[in-house]
Amino acid sequence: MVAANRPAEHMPLDDREQRILEEIERRFYEEDPKLAETVRTTTVAAVSARQLKWAVLALVAGVGVMLGFFTRSTAVALAGFVVMVLAVAWIIAIVQRRTGVGMGPSGAFLARLRRRRDDG
């Protein structure tokens, strides 16, 4: 049985696997250099920031729709409220993902893997 708190063991690639990986990478850069550059430069933080921006924009739009239609059309105001609630849930999910707060067992496992990757 494997111990849960055992340190990560790094298993290097053998020469054949390393050559295969290098060939895949070379082909990737040759076939679609623009996508390869995008993948190389995009970070999780940048994606998270972009998602947070859209979530805040959705929240503001939901508030605007709710307040703008509150006296004229209850159904449209209710739709604005639903957009607000979904936007807040989205913001909370983004913040939890960035900070690691509120993660269950699988989230804690992934956080441990990220720490090991960053350390080694």
Residue pairs with C-beta under 8 A, 6 or more apart in sequence:
8 116
8 120
10 120
13 21
28 35
28 36
29 36
45 98
48 94
48 97
48 98
51 90
51 94
52 91
52 94
52 95
55 87
55 90
55 91
55 94
56 87
56 91
58 83
58 86
58 87
58 90
59 83
59 84
59 87
59 88
59 91
61 80
61 83
62 80
62 81
62 82
62 83
62 84
62 85
62 86
62 87
63 80
63 84
64 80
65 76
65 77
65 79
65 80
65 83
66 77
66 80
66 81
66 84
67 77
67 80
68 80
69 76
69 77
69 80
70 77
95 101
96 102
96 103
100 107
100 111
103 110
103 111
